[in-house]
Amino acid sequence: MTALAGADLQSAVDQLAAAANERREIEPLTDTWTALDERVAYDIQGALVAKHIADEKTRLIGWKLGLTSVAKQKQMSVDRPIYGALIASRAINDGEPVAISSLIHPKAEPEIAIVTNRELKGPGVTADHARAAIESASAAIEIIDSRFKKFRFTFTDVIADNTSASRFAISTVRVPVAGLDLRTLGAVFEKNGEVVSTAAGAAILGDPAIGLAWLANAMADRGLALPAGSVVMTGALTDAIAVAPGDVVRVSLAQLGSLSIRFV
């Protein structure tokens, strides 16, 4: 099969949901549906997220950006980011243990999370509009966990898989952004006390506000707006690193504080 009919779309959703629930890898969807395009991939993502919300009796709390670095975009042969959903049941607290056995092949990456103070509705949202809509920023860590075998996937596969979303932690310390330049905030990412990478906020498309503007405009393509009070994980500051039982990862962000996750 090369295209997705309605029944095929539901099959794709069921495959991804089962892989996550049963903690097992599957082959990329595009191995079967070679013509899977971006529009249908987001349709699959939306249906998948709705299924998780219904099954887990949880709720949507925000959004996340992916492929926000030029290097990652070149690797995937694309020229734009992607976005996925954050659901409440996947949130974890600072320092909370995460069982590796509950995941497939997790990786951790440091991020900046923001909260908006007004609605952003595209098209036409600019970085200046987005910057003015950021109320606060916090240190964050995302645990990604692709459902695809050996992290092998195409651009549309990863969109359908809710951008490899798995778990996430956001500091409860929300720092007002008035007077802050998110582009120049320095980040240090550590694993087991050793520095594995450093970065600045500009690693996210040159400015996290550019990512937020892109998100609002991309959501408008599907008739959606970004409401006030939205939580947005703005994208990885550095490459993701694999984690195993006994590992502790920590992100420290200038003026935003630090956050850690331990794996058991």
ChimeraX commands (.cxc) that place a marker at each C-alpha (Angstrom):
marker #1 position 0.00,0.00,0.00 radius 0.5
marker #1 position 1.21,3.49,-0.78 radius 0.5
marker #1 position -1.51,5.83,0.51 radius 0.5
marker #1 position -3.68,5.95,3.62 radius 0.5
marker #1 position -7.44,5.52,3.52 radius 0.5
marker #1 position -9.53,6.00,6.66 radius 0.5
marker #1 position -9.04,2.44,7.85 radius 0.5
marker #1 position -5.32,2.66,7.17 radius 0.5
marker #1 position -5.08,5.83,9.25 radius 0.5
marker #1 position -6.74,4.08,12.19 radius 0.5
marker #1 position -4.38,1.14,11.71 radius 0.5
marker #1 position -1.41,3.48,11.92 radius 0.5
marker #1 position -2.78,5.03,15.12 radius 0.5
marker #1 position -3.39,1.62,16.66 radius 0.5
marker #1 position 0.10,0.42,15.76 radius 0.5
marker #1 position 1.75,3.45,17.36 radius 0.5
marker #1 position -0.43,3.30,20.47 radius 0.5
marker #1 position 0.22,-0.42,20.94 radius 0.5
marker #1 position 3.96,0.07,20.50 radius 0.5
marker #1 position 3.99,2.72,23.24 radius 0.5
marker #1 position 1.74,0.76,25.60 radius 0.5
marker #1 position 3.57,-2.52,25.08 radius 0.5
marker #1 position 7.03,-0.89,24.98 radius 0.5
marker #1 position 8.09,-2.46,21.70 radius 0.5
marker #1 position 9.53,-1.22,18.44 radius 0.5
marker #1 position 7.72,-1.24,15.12 radius 0.5
marker #1 position 8.86,-0.62,11.56 radius 0.5
marker #1 position 8.38,2.92,10.18 radius 0.5
marker #1 position 4.90,3.60,8.81 radius 0.5
marker #1 position 6.44,4.69,5.53 radius 0.5
marker #1 position 7.73,1.17,4.95 radius 0.5
marker #1 position 4.08,0.32,4.29 radius 0.5
marker #1 position 2.58,3.66,3.27 radius 0.5
marker #1 position 5.30,5.20,1.13 radius 0.5
marker #1 position 3.13,8.17,0.18 radius 0.5
marker #1 position 2.49,9.28,3.77 radius 0.5
marker #1 position 2.50,13.07,3.55 radius 0.5
marker #1 position 2.77,15.79,6.18 radius 0.5
marker #1 position -0.95,16.57,6.30 radius 0.5
marker #1 position -1.93,12.95,6.93 radius 0.5
marker #1 position 0.96,12.53,9.39 radius 0.5
marker #1 position -0.49,15.33,11.52 radius 0.5
marker #1 position -3.93,13.68,11.19 radius 0.5
marker #1 position -2.41,10.49,12.62 radius 0.5
marker #1 position -0.70,12.45,15.37 radius 0.5
marker #1 position -3.96,14.17,16.35 radius 0.5
marker #1 position -5.84,10.89,16.50 radius 0.5
marker #1 position -3.01,9.23,18.43 radius 0.5
marker #1 position -2.90,12.00,21.02 radius 0.5
marker #1 position -6.71,11.90,21.37 radius 0.5
marker #1 position -6.49,8.12,21.97 radius 0.5
marker #1 position -3.80,8.55,24.65 radius 0.5
marker #1 position -5.87,11.28,26.34 radius 0.5
marker #1 position -8.98,9.09,26.36 radius 0.5
marker #1 position -7.20,5.91,27.44 radius 0.5
marker #1 position -5.14,7.59,30.16 radius 0.5
marker #1 position -7.95,9.91,31.32 radius 0.5
marker #1 position -5.59,12.83,31.00 radius 0.5
marker #1 position -5.55,16.18,29.21 radius 0.5
marker #1 position -3.58,18.25,26.75 radius 0.5
marker #1 position -1.39,20.79,28.53 radius 0.5
marker #1 position 0.77,22.21,25.77 radius 0.5
marker #1 position 2.95,21.68,22.76 radius 0.5
marker #1 position 6.51,20.78,21.88 radius 0.5
marker #1 position 8.79,21.69,19.01 radius 0.5
marker #1 position 11.18,19.35,17.25 radius 0.5
marker #1 position 13.86,19.64,14.57 radius 0.5
marker #1 position 14.66,23.15,15.73 radius 0.5
marker #1 position 18.35,22.99,14.85 radius 0.5
marker #1 position 19.71,23.52,11.36 radius 0.5
marker #1 position 21.86,20.39,11.72 radius 0.5
marker #1 position 18.83,18.21,12.53 radius 0.5
marker #1 position 16.86,19.70,9.64 radius 0.5
marker #1 position 19.70,18.96,7.22 radius 0.5
marker #1 position 19.93,15.43,8.58 radius 0.5
marker #1 position 16.23,14.93,7.79 radius 0.5
marker #1 position 16.46,16.85,4.49 radius 0.5
marker #1 position 13.81,19.36,5.57 radius 0.5
marker #1 position 13.73,23.12,6.04 radius 0.5
marker #1 position 11.27,23.50,8.93 radius 0.5
marker #1 position 10.58,22.24,12.44 radius 0.5
marker #1 position 7.76,19.94,13.54 radius 0.5
marker #1 position 5.43,20.03,16.51 radius 0.5
marker #1 position 3.74,17.59,18.84 radius 0.5
marker #1 position 1.48,17.54,21.89 radius 0.5
marker #1 position 2.26,17.42,25.61 radius 0.5
marker #1 position -0.18,15.47,27.76 radius 0.5
marker #1 position -0.42,15.71,31.51 radius 0.5
marker #1 position 0.06,12.01,32.28 radius 0.5
marker #1 position 3.57,12.13,30.78 radius 0.5
marker #1 position 4.85,14.93,33.04 radius 0.5
marker #1 position 7.38,14.06,35.74 radius 0.5
marker #1 position 8.74,16.08,38.65 radius 0.5
marker #1 position 12.23,17.39,39.25 radius 0.5
marker #1 position 14.36,14.50,40.49 radius 0.5
marker #1 position 11.58,11.95,40.09 radius 0.5
marker #1 position 12.80,8.45,39.13 radius 0.5
marker #1 position 11.91,7.18,35.68 radius 0.5
marker #1 position 11.91,3.43,35.05 radius 0.5
marker #1 position 13.82,2.53,31.91 radius 0.5
marker #1 position 11.68,-0.62,31.72 radius 0.5
marker #1 position 8.62,1.60,31.09 radius 0.5
marker #1 position 10.18,2.89,27.86 radius 0.5
marker #1 position 11.67,1.46,24.65 radius 0.5
marker #1 position 14.99,3.18,23.95 radius 0.5
marker #1 position 14.84,6.56,25.74 radius 0.5
marker #1 position 17.07,9.56,25.18 radius 0.5
marker #1 position 17.18,12.80,27.15 radius 0.5
marker #1 position 17.66,16.35,25.91 radius 0.5
marker #1 position 17.75,19.78,27.60 radius 0.5
marker #1 position 15.19,22.43,26.70 radius 0.5
marker #1 position 13.71,25.80,27.57 radius 0.5
marker #1 position 10.00,25.69,28.37 radius 0.5
marker #1 position 7.85,28.80,28.14 radius 0.5
marker #1 position 4.34,29.80,29.15 radius 0.5
marker #1 position 2.33,32.25,27.06 radius 0.5
marker #1 position 0.31,35.18,28.38 radius 0.5
marker #1 position -1.93,35.80,25.38 radius 0.5
marker #1 position -3.42,33.97,22.44 radius 0.5
marker #1 position -1.28,33.55,19.36 radius 0.5
marker #1 position -3.27,32.94,16.20 radius 0.5
marker #1 position -1.70,32.70,12.78 radius 0.5
marker #1 position -1.08,33.22,10.02 radius 0.5
marker #1 position 1.21,36.21,10.24 radius 0.5
marker #1 position 2.59,35.74,13.77 radius 0.5
marker #1 position 6.07,37.25,13.89 radius 0.5
marker #1 position 8.93,36.66,16.30 radius 0.5
marker #1 position 8.14,40.05,17.87 radius 0.5
marker #1 position 4.52,38.99,18.42 radius 0.5
marker #1 position 5.70,35.73,19.94 radius 0.5
marker #1 position 8.31,37.41,22.12 radius 0.5
marker #1 position 5.67,39.73,23.56 radius 0.5
marker #1 position 3.45,36.71,24.31 radius 0.5
marker #1 position 6.02,34.89,26.46 radius 0.5
marker #1 position 5.21,35.35,30.13 radius 0.5
marker #1 position 7.83,33.12,31.74 radius 0.5
marker #1 position 10.55,30.61,31.01 radius 0.5
marker #1 position 11.76,27.52,32.87 radius 0.5
marker #1 position 14.44,24.86,32.67 radius 0.5
marker #1 position 13.16,21.62,31.17 radius 0.5
marker #1 position 14.22,18.15,30.09 radius 0.5
marker #1 position 12.45,16.00,27.53 radius 0.5
marker #1 position 12.74,12.23,27.30 radius 0.5
marker #1 position 12.17,11.17,23.72 radius 0.5
marker #1 position 11.42,7.56,22.88 radius 0.5
marker #1 position 10.66,6.83,19.25 radius 0.5
marker #1 position 8.37,3.88,18.68 radius 0.5
marker #1 position 10.28,3.06,15.52 radius 0.5
marker #1 position 12.97,0.40,15.41 radius 0.5
marker #1 position 16.48,1.74,16.09 radius 0.5
marker #1 position 15.20,5.34,15.81 radius 0.5
marker #1 position 14.86,4.85,12.04 radius 0.5
marker #1 position 12.16,7.07,10.59 radius 0.5
marker #1 position 11.32,9.68,7.98 radius 0.5
marker #1 position 10.08,13.23,8.50 radius 0.5
marker #1 position 6.44,12.17,8.27 radius 0.5
marker #1 position 6.95,9.09,10.45 radius 0.5
marker #1 position 8.19,11.18,13.34 radius 0.5
marker #1 position 5.32,13.65,12.98 radius 0.5
marker #1 position 2.81,10.79,13.13 radius 0.5
marker #1 position 4.59,9.40,16.21 radius 0.5
marker #1 position 3.91,12.70,18.05 radius 0.5
marker #1 position 7.53,13.74,17.45 radius 0.5
marker #1 position 8.88,10.89,19.61 radius 0.5
marker #1 position 7.26,12.46,22.69 radius 0.5
marker #1 position 7.48,10.36,25.84 radius 0.5
marker #1 position 8.12,12.03,29.21 radius 0.5
marker #1 position 9.03,15.58,30.16 radius 0.5
marker #1 position 9.99,17.55,33.23 radius 0.5
marker #1 position 9.56,21.30,33.61 radius 0.5
marker #1 position 10.89,23.23,36.59 radius 0.5
marker #1 position 8.27,24.72,38.85 radius 0.5
marker #1 position 10.39,27.89,38.91 radius 0.5
marker #1 position 8.88,30.19,36.31 radius 0.5
marker #1 position 11.10,33.16,35.59 radius 0.5
marker #1 position 9.45,36.27,34.08 radius 0.5
marker #1 position 11.09,37.00,30.74 radius 0.5
marker #1 position 11.00,40.78,31.08 radius 0.5
marker #1 position 14.65,41.80,30.74 radius 0.5
marker #1 position 15.74,38.31,29.67 radius 0.5
marker #1 position 17.21,37.53,26.27 radius 0.5
marker #1 position 16.38,33.87,25.73 radius 0.5
marker #1 position 18.84,33.73,22.83 radius 0.5
marker #1 position 21.85,34.25,25.07 radius 0.5
marker #1 position 20.90,32.07,28.03 radius 0.5
marker #1 position 23.69,29.58,28.54 radius 0.5
marker #1 position 22.88,25.90,29.11 radius 0.5
marker #1 position 24.99,23.11,30.58 radius 0.5
marker #1 position 23.81,19.52,30.19 radius 0.5
marker #1 position 25.31,16.87,32.47 radius 0.5
marker #1 position 25.10,13.10,32.73 radius 0.5
marker #1 position 26.22,11.52,35.99 radius 0.5
marker #1 position 27.99,14.73,36.98 radius 0.5
marker #1 position 29.98,15.04,33.77 radius 0.5
marker #1 position 29.32,17.84,31.29 radius 0.5
marker #1 position 28.21,16.29,28.00 radius 0.5
marker #1 position 27.26,19.46,26.11 radius 0.5
marker #1 position 26.79,23.20,26.35 radius 0.5
marker #1 position 24.63,25.55,24.33 radius 0.5
marker #1 position 22.69,28.80,24.34 radius 0.5
marker #1 position 19.07,29.59,23.64 radius 0.5
marker #1 position 20.00,30.65,20.12 radius 0.5
marker #1 position 20.40,26.93,19.30 radius 0.5
marker #1 position 16.62,26.95,18.89 radius 0.5
marker #1 position 16.15,28.43,15.41 radius 0.5
marker #1 position 18.30,31.39,16.42 radius 0.5
marker #1 position 15.73,32.49,19.01 radius 0.5
marker #1 position 13.05,30.52,20.92 radius 0.5
marker #1 position 10.60,33.28,19.95 radius 0.5
marker #1 position 11.08,32.32,16.30 radius 0.5
marker #1 position 10.10,28.77,17.22 radius 0.5
marker #1 position 7.00,29.97,19.06 radius 0.5
marker #1 position 5.96,32.11,16.08 radius 0.5
marker #1 position 6.48,29.18,13.73 radius 0.5
marker #1 position 4.32,26.98,15.98 radius 0.5
marker #1 position 1.44,29.47,16.00 radius 0.5
marker #1 position 1.54,29.80,12.22 radius 0.5
marker #1 position 1.84,26.04,11.67 radius 0.5
marker #1 position -1.13,25.37,13.95 radius 0.5
marker #1 position -3.15,27.93,11.98 radius 0.5
marker #1 position -2.72,25.74,8.91 radius 0.5
marker #1 position -4.91,23.21,10.75 radius 0.5
marker #1 position -7.39,25.80,12.01 radius 0.5
marker #1 position -5.91,25.92,15.50 radius 0.5
marker #1 position -4.72,28.77,17.72 radius 0.5
marker #1 position -2.27,28.76,20.61 radius 0.5
marker #1 position -4.27,29.90,23.65 radius 0.5
marker #1 position -3.03,32.07,26.50 radius 0.5
marker #1 position -1.47,29.97,29.24 radius 0.5
marker #1 position -0.04,27.42,26.82 radius 0.5
marker #1 position 3.07,25.50,27.87 radius 0.5
marker #1 position 5.57,25.10,25.04 radius 0.5
marker #1 position 8.76,23.07,25.05 radius 0.5
marker #1 position 10.78,25.07,22.55 radius 0.5
marker #1 position 13.10,22.33,21.25 radius 0.5
marker #1 position 16.33,20.58,22.08 radius 0.5
marker #1 position 19.28,22.81,22.95 radius 0.5
marker #1 position 21.76,19.98,22.27 radius 0.5
marker #1 position 21.78,16.49,20.84 radius 0.5
marker #1 position 19.80,13.91,22.79 radius 0.5
marker #1 position 21.78,11.35,24.80 radius 0.5
marker #1 position 20.89,7.73,25.52 radius 0.5
marker #1 position 20.12,6.88,29.14 radius 0.5
marker #1 position 20.18,3.67,31.17 radius 0.5
marker #1 position 19.34,2.56,34.73 radius 0.5
marker #1 position 21.48,4.44,37.26 radius 0.5
marker #1 position 21.96,7.53,35.07 radius 0.5
marker #1 position 21.14,11.04,36.27 radius 0.5
marker #1 position 20.81,13.89,33.79 radius 0.5
marker #1 position 20.77,17.55,34.74 radius 0.5
marker #1 position 20.28,20.79,32.85 radius 0.5
marker #1 position 21.43,24.13,34.26 radius 0.5
marker #1 position 20.25,27.27,32.51 radius 0.5
marker #1 position 21.59,30.72,33.30 radius 0.5
marker #1 position 18.95,32.72,35.22 radius 0.5
marker #1 position 16.44,29.85,35.00 radius 0.5
marker #1 position 18.00,27.41,37.45 radius 0.5
marker #1 position 18.45,23.67,37.09 radius 0.5
marker #1 position 16.47,20.46,36.82 radius 0.5
marker #1 position 17.38,16.77,36.98 radius 0.5
marker #1 position 15.92,13.36,36.18 radius 0.5
marker #1 position 17.21,10.02,37.44 radius 0.5
marker #1 position 16.67,6.71,35.74 radius 0.5
marker #1 position 16.16,3.38,37.48 radius 0.5
marker link #1:1,2 radius 0.2
marker link #1:2,3 radius 0.2
marker link #1:3,4 radius 0.2
marker link #1:4,5 radius 0.2
marker link #1:5,6 radius 0.2
marker link #1:6,7 radius 0.2
marker link #1:7,8 radius 0.2
marker link #1:8,9 radius 0.2
marker link #1:9,10 radius 0.2
marker link #1:10,11 radius 0.2
marker link #1:11,12 radius 0.2
marker link #1:12,13 radius 0.2
marker link #1:13,14 radius 0.2
marker link #1:14,15 radius 0.2
marker link #1:15,16 radius 0.2
marker link #1:16,17 radius 0.2
marker link #1:17,18 radius 0.2
marker link #1:18,19 radius 0.2
marker link #1:19,20 radius 0.2
marker link #1:20,21 radius 0.2
marker link #1:21,22 radius 0.2
marker link #1:22,23 radius 0.2
marker link #1:23,24 radius 0.2
marker link #1:24,25 radius 0.2
marker link #1:25,26 radius 0.2
marker link #1:26,27 radius 0.2
marker link #1:27,28 radius 0.2
marker link #1:28,29 radius 0.2
marker link #1:29,30 radius 0.2
marker link #1:30,31 radius 0.2
marker link #1:31,32 radius 0.2
marker link #1:32,33 radius 0.2
marker link #1:33,34 radius 0.2
marker link #1:34,35 radius 0.2
marker link #1:35,36 radius 0.2
marker link #1:36,37 radius 0.2
marker link #1:37,38 radius 0.2
marker link #1:38,39 radius 0.2
marker link #1:39,40 radius 0.2
marker link #1:40,41 radius 0.2
marker link #1:41,42 radius 0.2
marker link #1:42,43 radius 0.2
marker link #1:43,44 radius 0.2
marker link #1:44,45 radius 0.2
marker link #1:45,46 radius 0.2
marker link #1:46,47 radius 0.2
marker link #1:47,48 radius 0.2
marker link #1:48,49 radius 0.2
marker link #1:49,50 radius 0.2
marker link #1:50,51 radius 0.2
marker link #1:51,52 radius 0.2
marker link #1:52,53 radius 0.2
marker link #1:53,54 radius 0.2
marker link #1:54,55 radius 0.2
marker link #1:55,56 radius 0.2
marker link #1:56,57 radius 0.2
marker link #1:57,58 radius 0.2
marker link #1:58,59 radius 0.2
marker link #1:59,60 radius 0.2
marker link #1:60,61 radius 0.2
marker link #1:61,62 radius 0.2
marker link #1:62,63 radius 0.2
marker link #1:63,64 radius 0.2
marker link #1:64,65 radius 0.2
marker link #1:65,66 radius 0.2
marker link #1:66,67 radius 0.2
marker link #1:67,68 radius 0.2
marker link #1:68,69 radius 0.2
marker link #1:69,70 radius 0.2
marker link #1:70,71 radius 0.2
marker link #1:71,72 radius 0.2
marker link #1:72,73 radius 0.2
marker link #1:73,74 radius 0.2
marker link #1:74,75 radius 0.2
marker link #1:75,76 radius 0.2
marker link #1:76,77 radius 0.2
marker link #1:77,78 radius 0.2
marker link #1:78,79 radius 0.2
marker link #1:79,80 radius 0.2
marker link #1:80,81 radius 0.2
marker link #1:81,82 radius 0.2
marker link #1:82,83 radius 0.2
marker link #1:83,84 radius 0.2
marker link #1:84,85 radius 0.2
marker link #1:85,86 radius 0.2
marker link #1:86,87 radius 0.2
marker link #1:87,88 radius 0.2
marker link #1:88,89 radius 0.2
marker link #1:89,90 radius 0.2
marker link #1:90,91 radius 0.2
marker link #1:91,92 radius 0.2
marker link #1:92,93 radius 0.2
marker link #1:93,94 radius 0.2
marker link #1:94,95 radius 0.2
marker link #1:95,96 radius 0.2
marker link #1:96,97 radius 0.2
marker link #1:97,98 radius 0.2
marker link #1:98,99 radius 0.2
marker link #1:99,100 radius 0.2
marker link #1:100,101 radius 0.2
marker link #1:101,102 radius 0.2
marker link #1:102,103 radius 0.2
marker link #1:103,104 radius 0.2
marker link #1:104,105 radius 0.2
marker link #1:105,106 radius 0.2
marker link #1:106,107 radius 0.2
marker link #1:107,108 radius 0.2
marker link #1:108,109 radius 0.2
marker link #1:109,110 radius 0.2
marker link #1:110,111 radius 0.2
marker link #1:111,112 radius 0.2
marker link #1:112,113 radius 0.2
marker link #1:113,114 radius 0.2
marker link #1:114,115 radius 0.2
marker link #1:115,116 radius 0.2
marker link #1:116,117 radius 0.2
marker link #1:117,118 radius 0.2
marker link #1:118,119 radius 0.2
marker link #1:119,120 radius 0.2
marker link #1:120,121 radius 0.2
marker link #1:121,122 radius 0.2
marker link #1:122,123 radius 0.2
marker link #1:123,124 radius 0.2
marker link #1:124,125 radius 0.2
marker link #1:125,126 radius 0.2
marker link #1:126,127 radius 0.2
marker link #1:127,128 radius 0.2
marker link #1:128,129 radius 0.2
marker link #1:129,130 radius 0.2
marker link #1:130,131 radius 0.2
marker link #1:131,132 radius 0.2
marker link #1:132,133 radius 0.2
marker link #1:133,134 radius 0.2
marker link #1:134,135 radius 0.2
marker link #1:135,136 radius 0.2
marker link #1:136,137 radius 0.2
marker link #1:137,138 radius 0.2
marker link #1:138,139 radius 0.2
marker link #1:139,140 radius 0.2
marker link #1:140,141 radius 0.2
marker link #1:141,142 radius 0.2
marker link #1:142,143 radius 0.2
marker link #1:143,144 radius 0.2
marker link #1:144,145 radius 0.2
marker link #1:145,146 radius 0.2
marker link #1:146,147 radius 0.2
marker link #1:147,148 radius 0.2
marker link #1:148,149 radius 0.2
marker link #1:149,150 radius 0.2
marker link #1:150,151 radius 0.2
marker link #1:151,152 radius 0.2
marker link #1:152,153 radius 0.2
marker link #1:153,154 radius 0.2
marker link #1:154,155 radius 0.2
marker link #1:155,156 radius 0.2
marker link #1:156,157 radius 0.2
marker link #1:157,158 radius 0.2
marker link #1:158,159 radius 0.2
marker link #1:159,160 radius 0.2
marker link #1:160,161 radius 0.2
marker link #1:161,162 radius 0.2
marker link #1:162,163 radius 0.2
marker link #1:163,164 radius 0.2
marker link #1:164,165 radius 0.2
marker link #1:165,166 radius 0.2
marker link #1:166,167 radius 0.2
marker link #1:167,168 radius 0.2
marker link #1:168,169 radius 0.2
marker link #1:169,170 radius 0.2
marker link #1:170,171 radius 0.2
marker link #1:171,172 radius 0.2
marker link #1:172,173 radius 0.2
marker link #1:173,174 radius 0.2
marker link #1:174,175 radius 0.2
marker link #1:175,176 radius 0.2
marker link #1:176,177 radius 0.2
marker link #1:177,178 radius 0.2
marker link #1:178,179 radius 0.2
marker link #1:179,180 radius 0.2
marker link #1:180,181 radius 0.2
marker link #1:181,182 radius 0.2
marker link #1:182,183 radius 0.2
marker link #1:183,184 radius 0.2
marker link #1:184,185 radius 0.2
marker link #1:185,186 radius 0.2
marker link #1:186,187 radius 0.2
marker link #1:187,188 radius 0.2
marker link #1:188,189 radius 0.2
marker link #1:189,190 radius 0.2
marker link #1:190,191 radius 0.2
marker link #1:191,192 radius 0.2
marker link #1:192,193 radius 0.2
marker link #1:193,194 radius 0.2
marker link #1:194,195 radius 0.2
marker link #1:195,196 radius 0.2
marker link #1:196,197 radius 0.2
marker link #1:197,198 radius 0.2
marker link #1:198,199 radius 0.2
marker link #1:199,200 radius 0.2
marker link #1:200,201 radius 0.2
marker link #1:201,202 radius 0.2
marker link #1:202,203 radius 0.2
marker link #1:203,204 radius 0.2
marker link #1:204,205 radius 0.2
marker link #1:205,206 radius 0.2
marker link #1:206,207 radius 0.2
marker link #1:207,208 radius 0.2
marker link #1:208,209 radius 0.2
marker link #1:209,210 radius 0.2
marker link #1:210,211 radius 0.2
marker link #1:211,212 radius 0.2
marker link #1:212,213 radius 0.2
marker link #1:213,214 radius 0.2
marker link #1:214,215 radius 0.2
marker link #1:215,216 radius 0.2
marker link #1:216,217 radius 0.2
marker link #1:217,218 radius 0.2
marker link #1:218,219 radius 0.2
marker link #1:219,220 radius 0.2
marker link #1:220,221 radius 0.2
marker link #1:221,222 radius 0.2
marker link #1:222,223 radius 0.2
marker link #1:223,224 radius 0.2
marker link #1:224,225 radius 0.2
marker link #1:225,226 radius 0.2
marker link #1:226,227 radius 0.2
marker link #1:227,228 radius 0.2
marker link #1:228,229 radius 0.2
marker link #1:229,230 radius 0.2
marker link #1:230,231 radius 0.2
marker link #1:231,232 radius 0.2
marker link #1:232,233 radius 0.2
marker link #1:233,234 radius 0.2
marker link #1:234,235 radius 0.2
marker link #1:235,236 radius 0.2
marker link #1:236,237 radius 0.2
marker link #1:237,238 radius 0.2
marker link #1:238,239 radius 0.2
marker link #1:239,240 radius 0.2
marker link #1:240,241 radius 0.2
marker link #1:241,242 radius 0.2
marker link #1:242,243 radius 0.2
marker link #1:243,244 radius 0.2
marker link #1:244,245 radius 0.2
marker link #1:245,246 radius 0.2
marker link #1:246,247 radius 0.2
marker link #1:247,248 radius 0.2
marker link #1:248,249 radius 0.2
marker link #1:249,250 radius 0.2
marker link #1:250,251 radius 0.2
marker link #1:251,252 radius 0.2
marker link #1:252,253 radius 0.2
marker link #1:253,254 radius 0.2
marker link #1:254,255 radius 0.2
marker link #1:255,256 radius 0.2
marker link #1:256,257 radius 0.2
marker link #1:257,258 radius 0.2
marker link #1:258,259 radius 0.2
marker link #1:259,260 radius 0.2
marker link #1:260,261 radius 0.2
marker link #1:261,262 radius 0.2
marker link #1:262,263 radius 0.2
marker link #1:263,264 radius 0.2
view
